Amino acid sequence: MARDHAAQPALDMAGSDSSCSASDDLSAYRADPRIAERLARVRSAYAGLVRRRWIVLAILAVLIVASVTLDFSLGPARLTPLQLARTLLNPGAVPLPQHVIVWQIRLPYALMAVLVGLALGISGGEMQTILDNPLASPFTLGVSAAAAFGASLAIVLNWRLPFVPQEWIVSADAFGFAIASAVMLELVARLRGSSTATVVLFGIALVFTFHALVSLVQFVADEDSLQDLVFWTMGSLTRADWPKVGVLACASLVITPLSLRAAPALTALRLGEDRAASFGVDVRRARIASLLRISVLASLAVSFVGTIGFVGLIAPHIARRLVGEDHRYYLPAAALVGGLVMSLSSIAAKNIVPNVVVPVGIVTALVGIPFFLAIVLRVRS
């Protein structure tokens, strides 16, 4: 039934150049009281479906606000709600340590969790659509592994530039390698005769290749570099700061509307390439444009916080269960679910071990593995 609803935006974009006789036949068809009654019921049912989808999106947004508030309130330093509110509203009137904890640590940390989740959620949603594979995500197709290899080189080789902090060099190198892996996926997709299965298999090959290269770098790294490298590959939000939050937020504000604009074409792709083409969708162009959007968002996310697994995989599946296949609602839902999962994982990371913030990538892996197995079993059945 979800695919029936998915056809609606695709049919909207198909357009019609009907002849006068066809219009007359359609008018006579609609004049039949029984047909008119059925059409009214269909319109009413679809309007109810749209309302339910908007309600789901609103609930997800409210849950994210509540989760961010809770995430912001928690941490090793015990601050009361009154102290937090006073620091937010009047930061100049509080002690410096309290100001630093709230404005330089907790707030960027909580916001970065949501932004990374949004980026990975919408990236995973688009990737599963264009590749028609329920197991596709930036993590499973090599983008995250490539970023880890780029970061490992920058850390172990101690690359530096004048007046540029080391952490920005690490992030830039991770971003460059992640983009390179996405470009390779795009080139494979451009090959004449290549199928979605070819792209998926190539992505899996990239995962194993970059994991092997990261292991090689770890083997030759000294003790200090190895510690930094292992911590980075675990995926952590502790490197979040306002410049990184600003960069990822701006990228999301630019790319998300482009994804929503492409929603009808992506919905048509869920019906199959042949049917999408019959609706006027340039399948190859839509797939390549989507890969470009995915590349930028996913690469930025993993370059700032490290390897975060399974969020881009499970968020689209939860979103599909909530709102169906219509990408006008599915993509926002995937983004919101991803943000909520990351925010809740951030909260869990602060509470698993008392007075210690566990790398959030460990939490997402522990949560995501059962979902991954459930998806695999469902696909096999």
C-alpha positions as CSV (number, residue, x, y, z in Angstrom):
1,M,0.0,0.0,0.0
2,A,2.9,2.3,0.7
3,R,4.0,2.1,-3.0
4,D,0.5,3.1,-4.0
5,H,0.9,6.3,-2.0
6,A,4.4,6.6,-3.4
7,A,2.9,6.9,-6.9
8,Q,1.0,10.1,-6.1
9,P,3.8,12.7,-6.5
10,A,5.2,10.8,-9.5
11,L,1.8,11.0,-11.2
12,D,1.6,14.7,-10.3
13,M,4.8,15.4,-12.3
14,A,3.7,13.2,-15.2
15,G,1.4,16.0,-16.6
16,S,-1.1,15.4,-19.4
17,D,-1.8,16.7,-22.9
18,S,-5.2,15.0,-23.3
19,S,-7.3,15.6,-26.3
20,C,-10.8,17.2,-26.2
21,S,-12.5,13.8,-26.7
22,A,-10.5,12.3,-23.8
23,S,-11.6,15.3,-21.6
24,D,-15.2,14.7,-22.5
25,D,-15.0,11.0,-21.7
26,L,-13.3,11.8,-18.3
27,S,-16.1,14.4,-17.5
28,A,-18.7,11.8,-18.3
29,Y,-16.9,9.2,-16.2
30,R,-16.8,11.6,-13.2
31,A,-20.4,12.4,-13.6
32,D,-21.4,8.9,-12.6
33,P,-22.6,9.2,-9.0
34,R,-20.8,6.0,-7.9
35,I,-17.5,7.1,-9.5
36,A,-17.9,10.5,-7.9
37,E,-18.5,8.9,-4.5
38,R,-15.4,6.7,-4.9
39,L,-13.2,9.6,-5.9
40,A,-14.5,11.6,-2.9
41,R,-13.5,8.7,-0.6
42,V,-10.1,8.4,-2.2
43,R,-9.5,12.2,-1.8
44,S,-10.7,12.1,1.8
45,A,-8.4,9.1,2.6
46,Y,-5.4,10.7,1.0
47,A,-6.1,14.0,2.9
48,G,-6.2,12.0,6.1
49,L,-2.9,10.3,5.2
50,V,-1.2,13.6,4.6
51,R,-2.5,15.0,7.9
52,R,-1.1,11.9,9.7
53,R,2.2,12.4,8.0
54,W,2.4,16.0,9.1
55,I,1.5,15.0,12.6
56,V,4.3,12.4,12.7
57,L,6.8,15.0,11.5
58,A,5.6,17.4,14.1
59,I,6.0,14.8,16.8
60,L,9.5,13.9,15.7
61,A,10.5,17.6,15.8
62,V,9.1,18.0,19.3
63,L,10.9,14.8,20.4
64,I,14.2,16.2,19.0
65,V,13.7,19.5,21.0
66,A,13.0,17.5,24.2
67,S,16.0,15.3,23.5
68,V,18.4,18.2,22.8
69,T,17.2,19.9,26.0
70,L,17.9,16.8,28.0
71,D,21.3,16.2,26.3
72,F,22.2,19.8,27.1
73,S,21.2,19.4,30.7
74,L,23.4,16.3,31.3
75,G,27.2,16.0,31.8
76,P,29.9,15.3,34.3
77,A,29.5,18.8,35.7
78,R,26.4,19.0,37.8
79,L,24.5,22.2,36.9
80,T,21.0,22.9,38.0
81,P,18.3,23.9,35.5
82,L,18.4,27.5,37.0
83,Q,22.1,27.7,36.4
84,L,21.7,26.5,32.8
85,A,18.9,29.0,32.1
86,R,20.9,31.8,33.6
87,T,24.0,31.0,31.6
88,L,22.0,30.8,28.4
89,L,20.1,34.1,29.0
90,N,22.9,36.1,30.6
91,P,26.2,34.5,29.8
92,G,28.3,37.4,30.9
93,A,27.0,37.3,34.5
94,V,28.1,33.8,35.4
95,P,31.5,32.4,36.4
96,L,33.8,31.7,33.5
97,P,34.0,27.9,34.1
98,Q,30.2,27.7,34.0
99,H,30.1,29.8,30.8
100,V,32.7,27.5,29.1
101,I,30.8,24.3,30.1
102,V,27.5,25.6,28.7
103,W,28.5,27.6,25.6
104,Q,31.7,25.9,24.5
105,I,31.1,22.3,25.4
106,R,27.5,21.3,26.0
107,L,25.6,23.4,23.5
108,P,27.8,22.6,20.5
109,Y,27.9,19.0,21.6
110,A,24.1,18.7,21.7
111,L,23.6,20.6,18.4
112,M,26.3,18.7,16.6
113,A,24.6,15.4,17.5
114,V,21.3,16.5,15.9
115,L,23.0,17.9,12.8
116,V,25.1,14.8,12.2
117,G,22.0,12.6,12.7
118,L,20.0,14.8,10.2
119,A,22.8,14.6,7.6
120,L,23.3,10.8,7.9
121,G,19.5,10.2,8.0
122,I,18.7,12.0,4.8
123,S,21.9,10.7,3.1
124,G,20.9,7.1,4.0
125,G,17.4,7.7,2.8
126,E,18.5,8.9,-0.6
127,M,21.1,6.3,-0.9
128,Q,18.7,3.4,-0.3
129,T,16.3,4.9,-2.9
130,I,18.7,5.5,-5.7
131,L,20.4,2.1,-5.2
132,D,17.2,0.3,-4.4
133,N,19.0,-1.5,-1.6
134,P,17.7,-1.6,2.0
135,L,21.3,-2.0,3.4
136,A,22.8,1.0,1.6
137,S,24.1,3.8,3.8
138,P,27.3,6.0,4.0
139,F,28.6,3.6,6.5
140,T,28.0,0.4,4.5
141,L,29.2,1.8,1.2
142,G,32.7,3.1,2.2
143,V,32.2,6.8,2.7
144,S,32.8,6.6,6.5
145,A,35.7,4.1,6.0
146,A,37.4,6.5,3.5
147,A,37.0,9.4,6.0
148,A,38.6,7.2,8.7
149,F,41.6,6.5,6.4
150,G,42.0,10.2,5.6
151,A,41.9,11.1,9.2
152,S,44.4,8.4,10.2
153,L,46.9,9.7,7.6
154,A,46.7,13.2,9.0
155,I,47.0,12.0,12.6
156,V,49.9,9.6,12.2
157,L,51.9,11.7,9.7
158,N,51.2,14.8,11.8
159,W,50.3,17.0,8.8
160,R,50.3,20.6,9.7
161,L,49.8,24.0,8.1
162,P,50.7,27.4,9.5
163,F,47.9,29.1,11.5
164,V,45.6,26.1,11.0
165,P,44.6,23.9,14.0
166,Q,45.5,20.3,13.7
167,E,41.9,19.1,14.2
168,W,40.8,21.1,11.2
169,I,43.6,19.5,9.1
170,V,42.3,16.0,10.3
171,S,38.7,17.0,9.4
172,A,39.7,18.4,6.0
173,D,41.7,15.3,5.1
174,A,38.8,13.0,6.2
175,F,36.4,15.1,4.1
176,G,38.7,14.9,1.1
177,F,39.0,11.1,1.2
178,A,35.2,10.7,1.9
179,I,34.5,12.8,-1.2
180,A,36.9,10.8,-3.2
181,S,35.2,7.6,-2.3
182,A,31.8,9.1,-3.2
183,V,33.2,10.3,-6.5
184,M,34.4,6.7,-7.2
185,L,30.9,5.5,-6.5
186,E,29.6,8.1,-8.9
187,L,32.0,7.1,-11.6
188,V,30.9,3.5,-11.3
189,A,27.3,4.6,-11.5
190,R,28.1,6.5,-14.7
191,L,29.5,3.5,-16.4
192,R,27.3,2.3,-19.2
193,G,25.5,-0.9,-18.3
194,S,26.3,-0.5,-14.6
195,S,23.4,-1.5,-12.3
196,T,22.6,-0.6,-8.7
197,A,24.1,-4.0,-7.6
198,T,27.4,-3.0,-9.2
199,V,27.5,0.2,-7.2
200,V,26.6,-1.6,-4.0
201,L,29.3,-4.3,-4.5
202,F,31.9,-1.6,-5.4
203,G,31.0,0.2,-2.2
204,I,31.4,-2.9,-0.1
205,A,34.8,-3.4,-1.7
206,L,35.7,0.2,-0.7
207,V,34.7,-0.6,2.9
208,F,37.1,-3.6,3.1
209,T,39.9,-1.7,1.3
210,F,39.8,1.3,3.6
211,H,39.5,-0.7,6.7
212,A,42.6,-2.7,5.7
213,L,44.5,0.6,5.1
214,V,43.4,2.0,8.4
215,S,44.7,-1.2,10.1
216,L,48.0,-0.8,8.3
217,V,48.3,2.8,9.5
218,Q,47.5,1.8,13.1
219,F,50.2,-0.9,12.9
220,V,52.9,1.6,12.0
221,A,51.6,4.4,14.3
222,D,53.5,5.5,17.4
223,E,51.7,5.3,20.8
224,D,50.4,8.9,21.0
225,S,49.2,8.9,17.4
226,L,47.6,5.5,17.8
227,Q,45.6,6.7,20.8
228,D,44.2,9.7,18.9
229,L,43.5,7.6,15.9
230,V,41.6,4.9,17.8
231,F,39.6,7.6,19.6
232,W,38.7,9.3,16.2
233,T,37.6,6.0,14.6
234,M,35.2,5.3,17.5
235,G,33.2,8.4,16.6
236,S,33.0,11.1,19.2
237,L,31.1,14.4,19.6
238,T,33.7,15.9,21.9
239,R,35.4,17.6,19.0
240,A,32.3,19.7,18.3
241,D,32.7,23.4,18.3
242,W,30.8,26.4,16.9
243,P,32.7,26.7,13.6
244,K,32.0,23.0,12.8
245,V,28.4,23.3,13.9
246,G,28.1,26.4,11.6
247,V,29.6,24.6,8.6
248,L,27.4,21.5,8.9
249,A,24.3,23.6,9.5
250,C,25.0,25.7,6.4
251,A,25.6,22.7,4.3
252,S,22.3,21.1,5.6
253,L,20.4,24.3,4.9
254,V,21.6,24.3,1.3
255,I,21.4,20.6,0.4
256,T,18.2,19.6,2.2
257,P,15.9,21.9,0.0
258,L,17.6,20.4,-3.1
259,S,16.8,16.9,-1.9
260,L,13.2,17.9,-1.2
261,R,12.9,19.5,-4.6
262,A,14.0,16.1,-6.1
263,A,11.5,14.2,-3.9
264,P,9.0,13.4,-6.8
265,A,11.7,11.9,-8.9
266,L,13.0,9.9,-6.0
267,T,9.5,8.6,-5.2
268,A,9.1,7.6,-8.8
269,L,12.4,5.6,-8.6
270,R,10.9,3.6,-5.7
271,L,8.4,2.3,-8.2
272,G,11.2,1.0,-10.5
273,E,13.4,2.5,-13.1
274,D,11.1,1.7,-16.0
275,R,8.1,3.3,-14.4
276,A,10.1,6.3,-13.3
277,A,11.3,6.8,-16.9
278,S,7.7,6.6,-18.1
279,F,6.9,9.5,-15.7
280,G,9.5,11.6,-17.4
281,V,12.3,11.1,-14.9
282,D,15.9,11.1,-16.1
283,V,16.9,8.1,-14.0
284,R,20.7,8.4,-14.5
285,R,20.7,12.2,-13.9
286,A,18.6,11.8,-10.8
287,R,20.9,9.2,-9.4
288,I,24.0,11.1,-10.0
289,A,22.6,14.4,-8.5
290,S,21.5,12.4,-5.5
291,L,25.0,10.9,-5.1
292,L,26.5,14.4,-5.2
293,R,24.2,15.6,-2.4
294,I,24.9,12.5,-0.3
295,S,28.6,12.9,-0.8
296,V,28.8,16.4,0.7
297,L,26.5,15.8,3.6
298,A,27.8,12.4,4.7
299,S,31.4,13.5,4.2
300,L,31.1,16.6,6.3
301,A,29.3,14.7,9.1
302,V,31.9,11.9,9.4
303,S,34.9,14.3,8.9
304,F,33.8,16.3,12.0
305,V,32.9,13.6,14.4
306,G,34.5,10.4,13.1
307,T,33.0,7.1,12.2
308,I,29.3,6.9,13.1
309,G,27.8,3.6,12.1
310,F,24.2,2.5,11.4
311,V,22.4,5.8,11.9
312,G,22.2,6.3,8.1
313,L,21.0,2.7,7.8
314,I,18.3,2.5,10.5
315,A,16.8,6.0,10.3
316,P,15.4,5.5,6.8
317,H,13.7,2.2,7.7
318,I,12.0,3.8,10.7
319,A,10.9,6.8,8.7
320,R,9.5,4.5,6.0
321,R,7.4,2.7,8.6
322,L,6.1,6.0,9.9
323,V,5.3,8.0,6.8
324,G,5.5,5.6,3.8
325,E,7.4,6.0,0.5
326,D,6.4,9.5,-0.5
327,H,9.7,11.3,-0.4
328,R,8.1,14.7,0.3
329,Y,7.6,13.3,3.8
330,Y,10.0,10.3,3.9
331,L,13.1,12.4,3.5
332,P,12.2,14.9,6.3
333,A,11.2,12.0,8.5
334,A,14.5,10.1,7.8
335,A,16.4,13.3,8.7
336,L,14.4,13.8,11.9
337,V,14.7,10.2,13.0
338,G,18.4,10.3,12.4
339,G,18.7,13.5,14.5
340,L,16.6,11.9,17.2
341,V,18.7,8.7,17.2
342,M,21.9,10.6,17.4
343,S,20.6,12.9,20.2
344,L,19.4,9.9,22.3
345,S,22.7,8.1,21.7
346,S,24.5,11.2,22.9
347,I,22.4,11.1,26.1
348,A,23.2,7.4,26.5
349,A,26.9,8.1,26.0
350,K,26.9,10.4,29.0
351,N,25.2,7.8,31.3
352,I,26.6,4.4,30.4
353,V,29.7,5.0,32.6
354,P,29.4,7.4,35.5
355,N,31.4,10.7,35.0
356,V,32.7,9.5,31.7
357,V,31.5,10.4,28.2
358,V,31.7,7.3,26.0
359,P,32.3,7.8,22.3
360,V,28.9,8.0,20.7
361,G,29.9,5.7,17.8
362,I,30.1,2.9,20.3
363,V,26.5,3.6,21.3
364,T,25.1,3.8,17.8
365,A,26.9,0.5,16.9
366,L,25.3,-1.3,19.9
367,V,21.9,0.1,19.0
368,G,22.3,-0.4,15.3
369,I,23.5,-4.0,15.1
370,P,20.1,-5.5,16.2
371,F,18.4,-3.3,13.7
372,F,20.8,-4.3,11.0
373,L,20.2,-8.0,11.7
374,A,16.4,-7.5,11.7
375,I,16.7,-5.7,8.3
376,V,18.8,-8.6,6.9
377,L,16.3,-11.2,8.2
378,R,13.4,-9.2,6.8
379,V,15.0,-8.9,3.4
380,R,15.7,-12.6,3.3
381,S,12.1,-13.5,4.2
